[in-house]
């Protein structure tokens, strides 16, 4: 019987076919379906190399896992980071000059987000927030357009249920970026620091807790007073053992309370959130905190902001039980620092050894590629 000689080209083709099917099989094995923070079933891509950030202020969160290369995979970004947190943006721009060259996909609202521009970026993934400045879980037309183009859409949440959803969001982000070890490392730190508050507070009936008025973005409006209720920093007050007086008056996440109500139902503690920054020139009506802000400038800005709009009639302000905290804590895993700060304001005798400044310094040293600069809370 005559033996047939093998065809080298045919053999190479066969080997290539085996290799291709092996790669396809491996991708199928590694593809994972997860539930994102909007409750959607999402199949994660096997590789994520190009990311759109639909909430620009998520870049420091991305850096917690990406560490020294937070921009490496970002191909598009909403400019809320530059516009709403110019101090931190400046630190990132100085450390990573390429930040300025990343395409911006709108302004600071979901309606301004450019679907057409996003579709030109050849992204693998778009990371959005449940609610905020960018596209939300209600942006169904945008989500459909991106997914039809092969872009995986994933929702995180640090805003609506921040303390409950921060661990869930970081674990999901770790899976998405193949940074599960880094996510575990951060969450071990995060949960240990939260426990330092939780473990020192007994169960206190709501009516026995000190009343707190949370004045959101103090100085932004001429009338009194925007506040946070069931969401954002309102949850920090609850966790720290306070009674957020807006919770009983305002449905939903945020709203407005009038000065007359506050004068009748005097809060024990007044807390303003600060949107002023050192990056903005000139006199500002806002409380100023964050990168580049000195302790004296922060304190003076709080004193100035609490003298107008009738706020000076509040007993908490007259008795100097008035404080301010960096507004952007509301939308970041750094929220654990805000919880510690508020707990010390409410119960100084219970937390003599708790040092939120040390917590913030450790967070920057271990999980941020930029230095800690400035002050992030103050008091009268």
Buried (B, 14 or more C-beta within 10 A) or exposed (E): EEEEEEEEEEEEEEEEEEEEEEEEEEEEEEEEEBEBBBEEEBEBBBEBEBBBBBBBBBBBBBBBBBBEEBBEBBBBBBBBBBBBBBBBBBBBBEBBEEBEEBBBBBBBEBEBBBBEBBBEBEBBBBBBBBBBBBBBBEBEEBBEBBEEEEBBBBBBBBBBBBBEBBBBBBBBBBBBBBBBEBBEBBBEBBEEBBEBBEEBBEEEEEEEBBBBBBBBBBBBEEEBBBBBBBBBBBBBBBBBBBBBBBBEBBEEBBBBBEBEBBEEEBBBBBBBBBBBBBBEEEEBBBBBBBBBBEEEBBBBBBBBBBEEBBBEEBBBBEEEBBBBBBBBBBBBBBBBBBBBBBBBBBBEEBBEEBBBBEBBBBBBEEBBBBEBBBBBBBBB
